[in-house]
Amino acid sequence: MKSSPALTDVQFRLTAAAVFVAVLPHMLRLPWLISAPVLALITLRWVQRRRSTKRLPAWIKLPLVLLFPVLIIFHYGNLFGREPGSALACAMLVLKLLETDNRRDARAAICFSAFVLMSALLFNQGMWITVLLCAALVILLAALRALESARTQWLPDLRSGAFALVGALPLALCAFVLFPRLASPLWGAPNDTTARTGLGDRMAPGTMQELLIDDSPAFRVVFDGTPPPRDKLYWRGPVLWQFDGSAWTRPEWLASRSGDDDVHVRGARVGYEVTLEPSERHWLLALDVPLLAPQGAVRGADMSLVSRSRVDDPTRYRMVSAPDYVLEPVLDSLHRRLALQLPAGFDPRSRALAQRWRDAFHGDPNRIINAALGMIRDQFTYTLNAPLLGRDSVDDFLFDTQRGFCEHFSSAFTFLMRAAGIPARVVTGYQGGYFNQFGNYWVVRQSDAHAWSEVWLEGRGWVRVDPTAAVSPQRVQAGARAAAGASAPWYQADWLMSIRNRMDLINRFWNDAIVQFNALRQQSLLTPFGVDKAEYPQLMLAMLILGSLLLGLFAWWVMRAPKPAGDALDAAYARLCRKLARAGTARGPAEGPLSLAMRVATTWPAQRNLQELFAQYVGLRYASALPAPERIQNFTRAVAALRLPAATRTARQSS
C-alpha cells in the first residue's frame, strides 16, 4: 500500500492547533489530574516536532495509553458516562497527536477533534460556548484545507476555513430548524457522579460557599403583575430536617407526603413564570410558598417542589404563590418529632444557652426567638471568608468564631430553637434577584443562594425567621451584591450590572430560541402555511425544498463571478501584467513574456527584479511540465510584493 505523504510544518501546526482547540472547552471542567497531562503532552509534542521529525518510540506511547484510563477510573470510578467518557476522548485524541506524522493520521486526528469538540455541547449549550466552538471549527476546517495544499503560510488556510463555515451556516440552520426532532433522545447515558452547581439536599458549614461566589444565572422569572418587594423574594428550595452534628439533610421519603391541605392563603396570590437553568438535580424553585406543583413535579408537605426527572435542560413552568400564608397550623406529630430532633453528644454549650433562655423566658417562643436574634445582631459578623469549624460546629460558631454567612446563621439558629423546645427546620433556596429592565424580567443568580429558618408557633404555623437579616440587613434588602461588597467592591459597580443585564438578555433569547427549541415547537413551524401540526414527512419535505434552494443560491453565487483563465501561475502572471499597465507599460494583445520583458527592460533598466520575475515565469511555464507548488508560491508572493510607481493618465493613454 502506498504510504501517506509526510506532514509539512504548517500542516502539523494546524493539526496540533485543531487538537488543542478541541480539548480546550473541556479543560475547565476536567480535574487537574487529567487536564494537566493532556496540556503537557500537547506542549511536549509541539516542541519535539520543532526539533525533530522522528517518530516517537512505542515505549513512550504505550504506557500513556494505559495511564489515562487508570487516572479516569481513579477519579470518576468508571469509564462510562458523559464526564469520564469525554475525559477519555480528550486523552485519546492527544495520544493520537503523538503519532501523527503523515496526512492520513492527520485526517483521523482532525475528524476525532470534531467529535471531541462537539461533545462539549453535552455540558453547556450556551450562546458563548457555541460561538467559541464555531471559532474552533474554523481551525479544524483550516487544518483539513492545509492537508490538500503545500503552502508555507497558514493564513490562507484559515481564511478558507472561515469561508467554508460561513457558507455552511445557512444549511446547518435549515437542518436545525426542520430536521425532525424526537420528543426524547435516542440514547441515554449513566448518571454522572458529579453535578453542576446548584442546591443540594445536604448543608454543612462551607458547602454553599461555591454557590455564593458563582455569578451564573440560576433561573429567570417573569411576573404577571407587580412583583413583591425585593426583601420578600424568598425562593423556596429543599427543606432540611435532620441534623447529625455536622450537616443538615432531608429525608428522601418526605417529598411523597402531600401538602395540599396544609396551607391557608391570606392576601393576594402572585402568578409568574420560571425558566430554570440546568442543575442536574431534582429541585424546582418557587416563591415562598407555592400553591401548586408544576406538571411532572411533586409538592411535599414542607412546600418544597421536587421534579420526577433531573433538570438537565432549561425548564420552564408556570407557578402561583402566596406571599402571605398560614402553613400547617396544626403540627403533624411526625413533623414535630423531626423538627425537635438533635444528635446526642454534640454542642453542649449551645444546649445550655438555649435551656437558660427557656427557663428565663418561661418557654415563651417569641422572647426566645428575639433573644437569639439580638445576640446574632450584636455579636456576629457576616462574611464569606468564614473560619473552619470543628466537631461541635454550632458551639464553635456561636462562642468562638462568630463570623460566617447564611448557612452558619440558619444552622446555629435552628439548633438553638430545637434545644429550647421550639420546632424548627432549615430552608435552603435563593433570596432576592436582579431586575433586568431591558427584558422586563428578574434574574436570580447562583450567588443569591440563601438559607433561612422556619419555626413553628402555636396558632401561626410555620413562620419564616431569617437570622442573616439580623446581622446583615443589606443581604436581604439589597441582595448578595451589596452583602459581598466588602469582599469585592468592584462587584457593586452600576456599569458592570448594566452590562451583565444586557448580556443576560442575549442569553435568555438564546435559551428561548435555540436551547428550548423542541419537537412541540418544531411541529408548529408550518402553521403559517396551513399545517396545524407538521409531521415528520412534511418536515423532511420542507427541509429538502429549502435546502435545495440554499444550495442552488450558493452554486449561483460561486459560478456568477468570472474565473481567471489558467492556473495559479497564469493568475500571478496576469497580476504582474496589471501592475505594469498601471505603471504605464501595458502588454499587447499578442505580446509574449519575452517580448514584454525586453520592452520593460528599456523602460525601467534599473528594475532588475522585473527581469528576474519574467525569467522565473518563463522557466516555470515552459521549462517544466509540472512545476513544484513551492516555486509557484514563491513567484506569486514576489509578484504580490512588487511595487511600481503609478503612471499619469497621459502616459497610460499613450501606451
C-alpha positions as CSV (number, residue, x, y, z in Angstrom):
1,M,0.0,0.0,0.0
2,K,1.3,3.4,-0.9
3,S,2.5,5.4,2.1
4,S,0.8,8.6,3.0
5,P,2.9,11.8,2.5
6,A,4.6,13.3,5.5
7,L,3.3,16.4,7.1
8,T,4.9,19.8,6.4
9,D,5.5,22.2,9.3
10,V,2.4,24.2,8.6
11,Q,0.2,21.1,8.2
12,F,1.4,19.7,11.6
13,R,1.0,23.1,13.4
14,L,-2.6,23.4,12.2
15,T,-3.3,19.8,13.1
16,A,-1.9,20.4,16.6
17,A,-3.9,23.6,16.9
18,A,-7.1,21.6,15.9
19,V,-6.4,19.1,18.7
20,F,-5.7,21.9,21.2
21,V,-8.9,23.9,20.5
22,A,-10.9,20.6,20.6
23,V,-9.8,19.8,24.2
24,L,-9.8,23.4,25.4
25,P,-13.5,23.6,26.2
26,H,-13.2,20.6,28.4
27,M,-10.2,21.9,30.4
28,L,-12.1,24.0,33.0
29,R,-14.3,21.0,33.7
30,L,-11.8,18.2,33.8
31,P,-9.8,17.6,37.0
32,W,-6.2,18.7,37.1
33,L,-5.2,15.0,37.3
34,I,-6.3,14.6,33.7
35,S,-6.1,18.2,32.3
36,A,-2.5,18.8,33.3
37,P,-1.1,15.7,31.5
38,V,-3.2,16.5,28.4
39,L,-1.9,20.0,28.1
40,A,1.6,18.9,28.9
41,L,1.6,16.3,26.2
42,I,0.4,18.8,23.6
43,T,3.2,21.2,24.5
44,L,5.8,18.5,24.5
45,R,4.7,17.1,21.2
46,W,4.8,20.7,19.7
47,V,8.4,21.2,21.0
48,Q,9.5,17.7,19.9
49,R,8.2,18.3,16.4
50,R,10.0,21.6,16.0
51,R,13.3,19.9,16.9
52,S,12.9,16.6,15.1
53,T,10.6,14.9,12.6
54,K,11.4,11.4,14.0
55,R,8.5,9.3,15.3
56,L,8.1,8.8,19.0
57,P,9.1,5.3,20.1
58,A,6.4,2.9,21.3
59,W,7.9,2.6,24.8
60,I,6.7,6.2,25.4
61,K,3.2,5.9,23.9
62,L,2.1,2.5,25.2
63,P,2.4,3.4,28.9
64,L,0.4,6.6,28.3
65,V,-2.4,4.5,26.7
66,L,-2.7,2.6,29.9
67,L,-2.1,5.5,32.2
68,F,-5.1,7.7,31.2
69,P,-7.8,5.0,31.8
70,V,-6.3,4.3,35.2
71,L,-6.4,8.1,36.1
72,I,-10.0,8.4,34.9
73,I,-11.2,5.3,36.8
74,F,-9.3,6.6,39.9
75,H,-11.1,10.0,39.7
76,Y,-14.6,9.0,38.4
77,G,-14.8,5.4,39.4
78,N,-15.6,4.1,35.9
79,L,-15.2,4.9,32.2
80,F,-18.9,5.3,31.4
81,G,-21.0,8.5,31.4
82,R,-20.5,12.0,30.0
83,E,-17.8,13.1,32.4
84,P,-15.4,10.1,32.2
85,G,-16.3,9.5,28.6
86,S,-15.3,13.0,27.5
87,A,-12.2,12.9,29.6
88,L,-11.2,9.6,27.9
89,A,-11.9,11.1,24.5
90,C,-9.7,14.1,25.2
91,A,-6.9,11.8,26.4
92,M,-7.1,9.5,23.4
93,L,-7.1,12.5,21.0
94,V,-3.9,13.9,22.5
95,L,-2.3,10.4,22.3
96,K,-3.3,10.3,18.6
97,L,-1.4,13.6,18.1
98,L,1.8,11.9,19.4
99,E,1.8,9.5,16.4
100,T,0.6,12.0,13.8
101,D,3.3,12.3,11.2
102,N,1.6,11.8,7.9
103,R,-1.6,13.1,6.2
104,R,-3.7,10.0,6.8
105,D,-3.1,10.2,10.6
106,A,-3.7,14.0,10.5
107,R,-7.1,13.5,8.9
108,A,-8.1,10.9,11.5
109,A,-6.9,13.3,14.3
110,I,-8.9,16.2,12.9
111,C,-12.1,14.2,12.4
112,F,-11.7,12.9,16.0
113,S,-11.1,16.5,17.1
114,A,-14.5,17.5,15.6
115,F,-16.2,14.7,17.7
116,V,-14.4,15.9,20.9
117,L,-15.3,19.5,20.1
118,M,-19.0,18.5,19.7
119,S,-19.0,16.7,23.0
120,A,-18.5,20.0,24.8
121,L,-22.2,20.8,23.9
122,L,-23.3,17.9,26.1
123,F,-22.3,20.0,29.1
124,N,-23.2,23.5,28.0
125,Q,-25.4,24.8,25.2
126,G,-24.9,28.5,26.0
127,M,-24.5,31.1,23.3
128,W,-20.9,32.0,24.1
129,I,-19.7,28.4,24.2
130,T,-21.4,27.8,20.9
131,V,-19.7,30.9,19.3
132,L,-16.3,29.7,20.7
133,L,-16.9,26.2,19.3
134,C,-17.6,27.7,15.9
135,A,-14.4,29.7,16.1
136,A,-12.6,26.4,16.9
137,L,-14.3,24.7,14.0
138,V,-12.6,27.3,11.7
139,I,-9.3,25.9,12.8
140,L,-10.4,22.3,12.1
141,L,-11.5,23.3,8.6
142,A,-8.3,25.2,8.0
143,A,-6.3,22.1,9.1
144,L,-8.2,19.9,6.6
145,R,-7.6,22.5,3.9
146,A,-3.9,22.6,4.6
147,L,-3.6,18.9,4.0
148,E,-4.7,19.4,0.4
149,S,-2.0,22.1,-0.3
150,A,1.6,22.7,0.3
151,R,1.5,26.3,1.4
152,T,4.2,27.6,3.7
153,Q,1.7,30.1,5.2
154,W,-1.3,29.2,7.4
155,L,-3.3,32.5,7.0
156,P,-4.8,31.5,3.6
157,D,-6.0,28.2,5.1
158,L,-7.6,30.0,8.0
159,R,-9.4,32.3,5.5
160,S,-10.6,29.2,3.6
161,G,-11.8,27.6,6.8
162,A,-13.8,30.7,7.8
163,F,-15.4,31.0,4.4
164,A,-16.3,27.3,4.5
165,L,-18.0,27.7,7.9
166,V,-19.9,30.8,6.8
167,G,-21.1,29.0,3.7
168,A,-22.3,26.0,5.7
169,L,-24.2,28.0,8.4
170,P,-27.4,28.6,6.3
171,L,-27.7,24.9,5.5
172,A,-26.9,24.0,9.1
173,L,-29.6,26.4,10.3
174,C,-32.1,24.8,7.9
175,A,-31.3,21.3,9.2
176,F,-31.5,22.5,12.8
177,V,-35.0,24.0,12.3
178,L,-36.6,21.4,10.1
179,F,-34.8,18.1,10.7
180,P,-37.5,16.1,12.6
181,R,-36.9,16.1,16.4
182,L,-37.8,13.3,18.8
183,A,-39.6,14.1,22.0
184,S,-36.9,12.2,23.9
185,P,-33.3,11.3,22.9
186,L,-32.5,8.0,21.2
187,W,-30.0,7.0,23.8
188,G,-29.2,7.8,27.4
189,A,-26.0,7.9,29.5
190,P,-25.5,6.7,33.0
191,N,-25.8,9.4,35.6
192,D,-22.6,11.1,36.3
193,T,-21.1,11.1,39.7
194,T,-20.8,14.9,39.6
195,A,-23.4,17.6,39.3
196,R,-23.5,21.2,38.3
197,T,-23.5,23.9,40.8
198,G,-26.9,24.0,42.4
199,L,-28.8,23.5,45.7
200,G,-28.4,20.0,47.3
201,D,-30.2,18.1,49.9
202,R,-27.3,18.5,52.3
203,M,-26.0,21.6,54.1
204,A,-22.8,21.8,56.2
205,P,-20.6,24.7,57.1
206,G,-18.9,25.8,53.8
207,T,-21.0,23.8,51.4
208,M,-22.8,26.9,50.0
209,Q,-19.6,29.0,49.6
210,E,-19.2,27.7,46.0
211,L,-22.7,28.9,45.2
212,L,-22.2,32.3,46.8
213,I,-19.2,33.1,44.5
214,D,-20.9,31.8,41.4
215,D,-22.3,34.6,39.3
216,S,-24.1,32.4,36.7
217,P,-27.9,32.6,36.4
218,A,-29.9,30.0,38.4
219,F,-33.3,30.9,37.0
220,R,-35.3,33.8,35.5
221,V,-38.7,34.9,36.5
222,V,-41.4,36.9,34.7
223,F,-44.2,38.1,37.0
224,D,-47.8,38.6,35.7
225,G,-48.1,41.9,37.6
226,T,-46.3,43.9,40.2
227,P,-43.7,41.7,41.9
228,P,-43.3,41.6,45.7
229,P,-40.6,43.8,47.3
230,R,-37.1,42.5,47.0
231,D,-36.9,41.6,50.7
232,K,-39.9,39.4,50.2
233,L,-38.4,37.4,47.4
234,Y,-37.6,34.1,49.1
235,W,-37.4,31.3,46.6
236,R,-38.0,28.0,48.3
237,G,-35.9,25.0,47.6
238,P,-35.0,21.9,49.7
239,V,-36.2,21.9,53.3
240,L,-33.7,20.2,55.7
241,W,-35.0,18.5,58.8
242,Q,-32.3,16.1,60.1
243,F,-29.1,17.2,61.9
244,D,-26.3,14.8,62.6
245,G,-23.9,17.2,64.3
246,S,-22.1,18.4,61.2
247,A,-24.7,18.6,58.4
248,W,-28.4,19.1,57.8
249,T,-30.1,16.7,55.4
250,R,-33.6,15.9,54.2
251,P,-35.4,12.6,54.4
252,E,-35.9,11.2,50.9
253,W,-39.4,9.9,51.7
254,L,-40.7,13.3,52.8
255,A,-41.4,14.6,49.3
256,S,-44.0,11.9,48.8
257,R,-46.2,13.3,51.6
258,S,-48.7,15.7,50.0
259,G,-49.2,19.2,51.4
260,D,-52.4,20.1,49.6
261,D,-54.4,20.9,52.7
262,D,-51.7,22.4,54.9
263,V,-51.5,26.0,53.6
264,H,-54.1,28.7,54.1
265,V,-53.8,31.7,51.9
266,R,-54.0,35.2,53.3
267,G,-54.0,38.1,50.8
268,A,-53.4,38.1,47.1
269,R,-51.8,35.4,45.0
270,V,-48.8,36.0,42.8
271,G,-48.6,34.4,39.3
272,Y,-45.3,34.1,37.5
273,E,-43.3,32.0,35.0
274,V,-39.9,30.5,35.9
275,T,-37.2,29.4,33.5
276,L,-34.9,27.2,35.5
277,E,-31.3,26.7,34.2
278,P,-30.0,23.1,34.1
279,S,-28.8,22.0,37.6
280,E,-28.7,18.2,37.1
281,R,-30.8,18.0,40.3
282,H,-34.4,17.4,41.0
283,W,-35.3,20.6,42.9
284,L,-37.6,23.2,41.4
285,L,-37.7,26.8,42.8
286,A,-40.8,28.7,43.6
287,L,-41.7,31.9,45.5
288,D,-42.5,31.1,49.1
289,V,-44.9,29.4,49.3
290,P,-46.1,27.6,46.2
291,L,-49.8,26.8,45.9
292,L,-49.4,24.1,43.2
293,A,-46.9,21.8,41.7
294,P,-45.8,22.1,38.0
295,Q,-46.5,19.2,35.7
296,G,-44.1,16.4,36.3
297,A,-43.3,17.5,39.9
298,V,-44.5,16.9,43.4
299,R,-45.1,19.4,46.2
300,G,-44.2,17.9,49.6
301,A,-45.8,18.7,52.9
302,D,-43.0,21.1,53.6
303,M,-43.8,23.0,50.4
304,S,-40.7,22.0,48.6
305,L,-41.0,21.1,44.9
306,V,-39.3,18.0,43.5
307,S,-39.3,17.1,39.8
308,R,-39.7,13.5,38.9
309,S,-36.8,13.8,36.4
310,R,-33.5,15.6,36.7
311,V,-33.3,19.2,35.5
312,D,-30.8,18.5,32.7
313,D,-32.1,21.2,30.3
314,P,-33.6,24.6,30.7
315,T,-37.1,24.1,32.2
316,R,-40.0,26.5,32.1
317,Y,-43.1,26.2,34.3
318,R,-45.9,28.4,35.5
319,M,-46.4,29.0,39.2
320,V,-48.8,30.6,41.6
321,S,-47.6,31.5,45.2
322,A,-48.9,33.1,48.3
323,P,-46.5,35.6,50.0
324,D,-48.9,35.8,53.0
325,Y,-50.0,32.4,54.3
326,V,-50.5,30.1,57.3
327,L,-48.6,26.9,56.8
328,E,-49.6,23.8,58.8
329,P,-51.5,25.5,61.7
330,V,-51.8,22.1,63.4
331,L,-48.4,20.4,63.6
332,D,-48.2,16.8,62.5
333,S,-46.8,14.5,65.2
334,L,-44.2,13.2,62.7
335,H,-43.2,16.7,61.7
336,R,-42.9,17.7,65.4
337,R,-40.6,14.8,66.2
338,L,-38.4,15.6,63.2
339,A,-38.4,19.4,64.0
340,L,-37.1,18.8,67.5
341,Q,-34.5,16.1,66.7
342,L,-31.0,16.8,67.9
343,P,-28.0,14.5,67.9
344,A,-26.7,13.4,71.3
345,G,-23.3,14.4,72.5
346,F,-22.9,17.5,70.3
347,D,-22.6,21.2,71.1
348,P,-23.2,21.2,74.9
349,R,-22.6,25.0,75.3
350,S,-25.3,25.8,72.8
351,R,-27.8,23.4,74.5
352,A,-27.0,25.1,77.9
353,L,-27.6,28.6,76.4
354,A,-31.0,27.5,74.9
355,Q,-32.0,26.0,78.2
356,R,-31.2,29.2,80.1
357,W,-33.3,31.1,77.7
358,R,-36.2,28.7,78.1
359,D,-36.0,28.9,81.9
360,A,-35.6,32.7,81.9
361,F,-38.5,33.3,79.5
362,H,-40.7,30.5,80.8
363,G,-40.8,28.8,77.5
364,D,-42.2,31.9,75.6
365,P,-41.1,31.2,72.0
366,N,-41.3,34.8,70.8
367,R,-39.0,36.0,73.6
368,I,-36.6,33.1,72.9
369,I,-36.5,34.0,69.2
370,N,-35.9,37.7,69.9
371,A,-33.1,36.8,72.3
372,A,-31.3,34.6,69.7
373,L,-31.7,37.3,67.0
374,G,-30.5,40.0,69.4
375,M,-27.4,38.0,70.2
376,I,-26.6,37.4,66.5
377,R,-27.2,41.1,65.6
378,D,-24.9,42.4,68.4
379,Q,-22.1,39.9,68.4
380,F,-21.7,38.4,64.9
381,T,-20.3,39.4,61.6
382,Y,-21.4,38.4,58.1
383,T,-18.5,37.3,55.8
384,L,-17.9,34.9,53.0
385,N,-14.5,34.1,54.4
386,A,-15.7,32.1,57.4
387,P,-13.2,30.2,59.6
388,L,-13.3,26.5,59.7
389,L,-15.3,24.8,62.4
390,G,-14.6,21.7,64.5
391,R,-16.6,18.7,65.7
392,D,-19.0,20.9,67.7
393,S,-19.7,23.2,64.8
394,V,-22.5,25.2,66.5
395,D,-20.6,25.8,69.6
396,D,-17.5,26.9,67.7
397,F,-19.6,29.3,65.6
398,L,-21.7,30.8,68.5
399,F,-18.9,31.1,71.1
400,D,-15.6,31.3,69.2
401,T,-15.5,32.4,65.6
402,Q,-18.8,34.4,65.4
403,R,-18.2,35.0,61.7
404,G,-20.0,33.4,58.8
405,F,-22.7,33.6,56.2
406,C,-26.3,32.4,55.8
407,E,-25.7,28.7,56.3
408,H,-23.9,29.3,59.6
409,F,-26.6,31.6,60.9
410,S,-29.5,29.4,59.9
411,S,-27.9,26.2,61.2
412,A,-27.0,27.7,64.6
413,F,-30.4,29.4,65.0
414,T,-32.3,26.3,64.2
415,F,-30.2,24.3,66.6
416,L,-30.9,26.8,69.4
417,M,-34.6,26.8,68.7
418,R,-34.8,23.0,68.9
419,A,-32.7,22.9,72.0
420,A,-35.2,25.4,73.6
421,G,-38.1,23.2,72.7
422,I,-39.3,25.1,69.6
423,P,-39.9,23.1,66.4
424,A,-37.6,24.4,63.7
425,R,-36.1,23.5,60.4
426,V,-33.7,24.9,57.8
427,V,-34.9,26.1,54.4
428,T,-32.5,26.5,51.5
429,G,-33.1,28.3,48.3
430,Y,-32.4,31.8,46.9
431,Q,-33.2,35.2,48.2
432,G,-33.7,38.4,46.1
433,G,-32.7,38.7,42.5
434,Y,-31.9,41.5,40.0
435,F,-34.5,43.2,37.8
436,N,-33.4,43.4,34.1
437,Q,-35.1,46.5,32.9
438,F,-34.1,45.7,29.3
439,G,-36.0,42.4,29.2
440,N,-38.6,43.2,32.0
441,Y,-37.8,40.1,34.0
442,W,-35.9,39.1,37.2
443,V,-32.7,37.0,37.1
444,V,-31.7,35.1,40.2
445,R,-28.1,34.1,40.2
446,Q,-26.3,31.3,42.0
447,S,-24.7,33.9,44.2
448,D,-28.2,34.7,45.5
449,A,-28.3,31.2,47.2
450,H,-29.5,31.6,50.8
451,A,-30.6,29.6,53.8
452,W,-33.0,30.6,56.5
453,S,-35.0,29.1,59.3
454,E,-38.7,28.3,59.9
455,V,-40.1,27.9,63.4
456,W,-43.5,26.5,64.3
457,L,-45.6,28.7,66.5
458,E,-48.9,27.9,68.1
459,G,-51.8,29.5,66.0
460,R,-49.4,30.8,63.3
461,G,-47.9,27.6,61.9
462,W,-44.5,27.7,60.3
463,V,-43.1,31.2,60.4
464,R,-40.0,32.3,58.4
465,V,-37.2,33.7,60.5
466,D,-34.0,34.8,58.7
467,P,-31.2,35.3,61.2
468,T,-28.9,36.5,58.4
469,A,-31.2,39.6,58.1
470,A,-30.4,40.4,61.7
471,V,-26.7,40.6,61.2
472,S,-26.6,41.8,57.6
473,P,-29.9,43.5,56.6
474,Q,-28.4,44.6,53.3
475,R,-28.2,41.0,52.2
476,V,-32.0,40.8,52.2
477,Q,-32.8,44.4,51.3
478,A,-30.3,44.9,48.5
479,G,-29.2,41.4,47.6
480,A,-26.0,39.4,47.6
481,R,-24.4,42.1,45.5
482,A,-24.4,44.5,48.5
483,A,-23.5,41.9,51.1
484,A,-20.4,40.9,49.1
485,G,-19.3,44.5,48.7
486,A,-16.7,44.4,51.5
487,S,-15.1,41.4,49.8
488,A,-15.3,42.7,46.2
489,P,-16.1,46.4,45.9
490,W,-15.9,46.2,42.1
491,Y,-18.9,43.9,42.2
492,Q,-21.2,46.8,43.2
493,A,-20.4,48.9,40.1
494,D,-23.6,50.0,38.3
495,W,-21.9,49.9,34.9
496,L,-21.0,46.3,35.4
497,M,-24.6,45.4,36.4
498,S,-25.8,47.2,33.3
499,I,-23.5,45.1,31.1
500,R,-24.5,41.9,32.8
501,N,-28.2,42.7,32.3
502,R,-27.7,43.2,28.6
503,M,-25.7,40.1,28.3
504,D,-28.2,38.1,30.2
505,L,-30.9,39.3,27.9
506,I,-29.0,37.9,25.0
507,N,-28.5,34.6,26.8
508,R,-32.2,34.5,27.6
509,F,-33.0,34.9,23.9
510,W,-30.6,32.1,23.0
511,N,-32.2,29.8,25.5
512,D,-35.7,30.5,24.2
513,A,-34.9,30.4,20.5
514,I,-32.2,27.7,20.4
515,V,-31.8,25.6,23.5
516,Q,-35.5,25.2,24.2
517,F,-36.5,24.6,20.5
518,N,-38.1,21.2,21.0
519,A,-40.3,18.8,19.0
520,L,-43.5,20.6,20.0
521,R,-42.4,24.0,18.8
522,Q,-41.0,22.4,15.6
523,Q,-44.4,20.9,14.8
524,S,-45.9,24.4,14.8
525,L,-43.4,25.8,12.3
526,L,-45.6,25.2,9.2
527,T,-48.7,26.8,10.8
528,P,-48.5,29.9,8.6
529,F,-48.7,27.6,5.6
530,G,-51.9,25.9,6.7
531,V,-50.4,22.9,8.5
532,D,-51.5,22.9,12.1
533,K,-49.2,20.1,13.3
534,A,-46.3,19.2,11.0
535,E,-45.5,15.5,10.8
536,Y,-42.1,14.1,10.1
537,P,-42.7,13.6,6.3
538,Q,-43.8,17.2,6.0
539,L,-40.8,18.5,7.9
540,M,-38.5,16.4,5.8
541,L,-40.1,17.7,2.6
542,A,-39.8,21.3,3.8
543,M,-36.1,20.7,4.7
544,L,-35.4,19.2,1.2
545,I,-37.1,22.1,-0.6
546,L,-35.4,24.8,1.5
547,G,-32.0,23.0,1.4
548,S,-32.2,22.7,-2.4
549,L,-32.9,26.4,-2.7
550,L,-30.0,27.3,-0.4
551,L,-27.6,25.0,-2.4
552,G,-28.9,26.5,-5.6
553,L,-28.3,30.0,-4.4
554,F,-24.8,29.1,-3.2
555,A,-24.0,27.5,-6.6
556,W,-25.2,30.5,-8.4
557,W,-23.1,32.8,-6.2
558,V,-20.0,30.7,-6.8
559,M,-20.5,30.4,-10.6
560,R,-21.5,34.0,-11.2
561,A,-18.1,35.5,-10.8
562,P,-15.8,35.2,-13.9
563,K,-13.0,32.8,-13.2
564,P,-9.4,33.7,-14.3
565,A,-8.1,31.7,-17.2
566,G,-5.3,29.3,-16.5
567,D,-3.9,28.1,-13.2
568,A,-2.3,29.8,-10.2
569,L,0.8,30.6,-12.3
570,D,-1.2,32.3,-15.0
571,A,-3.1,34.2,-12.4
572,A,0.1,35.5,-10.9
573,Y,1.4,36.5,-14.3
574,A,-1.8,38.3,-15.1
575,R,-1.5,40.2,-11.9
576,L,2.1,41.2,-12.9
577,C,0.8,42.5,-16.2
578,R,-1.9,44.6,-14.5
579,K,0.7,46.2,-12.3
580,L,2.8,47.0,-15.4
581,A,-0.3,48.5,-17.1
582,R,-1.0,50.8,-14.1
583,A,2.7,51.9,-14.3
584,G,2.3,52.8,-18.0
585,T,3.5,49.7,-19.8
586,A,0.5,47.6,-20.9
587,R,1.0,44.2,-22.5
588,G,-0.1,44.0,-26.1
589,P,-2.8,41.5,-27.2
590,A,-0.3,39.1,-28.9
591,E,2.8,40.1,-26.9
592,G,4.6,37.2,-25.3
593,P,6.5,37.3,-22.0
594,L,10.0,37.6,-23.6
595,S,8.9,40.4,-25.9
596,L,7.3,42.2,-22.9
597,A,10.4,41.6,-20.8
598,M,12.6,43.3,-23.5
599,R,10.3,46.3,-23.6
600,V,10.2,46.6,-19.9
601,A,14.0,46.4,-19.7
602,T,14.2,49.5,-21.9
603,T,11.6,51.4,-19.9
604,W,13.0,50.5,-16.5
605,P,16.6,49.5,-16.9
606,A,17.2,49.8,-13.1
607,Q,14.3,47.4,-12.2
608,R,16.3,44.2,-12.3
609,N,13.7,42.4,-10.2
610,L,11.3,42.7,-13.1
611,Q,13.7,40.8,-15.4
612,E,14.0,38.1,-12.7
613,L,10.2,37.8,-12.4
614,F,9.9,37.3,-16.2
615,A,12.7,34.8,-16.1
616,Q,11.0,32.8,-13.3
617,Y,7.7,32.8,-15.2
618,V,9.3,31.6,-18.5
619,G,11.1,28.9,-16.6
620,L,8.1,27.7,-14.7
621,R,5.7,27.8,-17.6
622,Y,7.9,26.5,-20.4
623,A,10.8,24.7,-18.9
624,S,8.9,22.0,-16.9
625,A,5.6,20.2,-17.5
626,L,4.6,20.3,-13.8
627,P,6.4,23.0,-11.7
628,A,6.7,22.5,-8.0
629,P,3.9,24.2,-5.9
630,E,6.5,25.8,-3.7
631,R,8.2,27.6,-6.7
632,I,4.8,28.8,-7.9
633,Q,4.0,30.1,-4.4
634,N,7.4,31.9,-4.3
635,F,6.6,33.6,-7.7
636,T,3.1,34.6,-6.5
637,R,4.5,36.2,-3.3
638,A,7.2,38.0,-5.3
639,V,4.6,39.5,-7.7
640,A,2.4,40.5,-4.7
641,A,5.4,42.3,-3.1
642,L,6.3,44.2,-6.3
643,R,5.7,47.9,-6.1
644,L,5.8,50.2,-9.2
645,P,5.1,53.9,-9.4
646,A,1.7,54.7,-10.9
647,A,1.8,56.4,-14.3
648,T,0.0,59.5,-15.2
649,R,-3.3,59.3,-17.2
650,T,-1.5,60.7,-20.3
651,A,1.2,58.0,-20.1
652,R,-1.4,55.3,-19.7
653,Q,-3.3,56.5,-22.7
654,S,-0.2,56.8,-24.9
655,S,0.8,53.2,-24.0
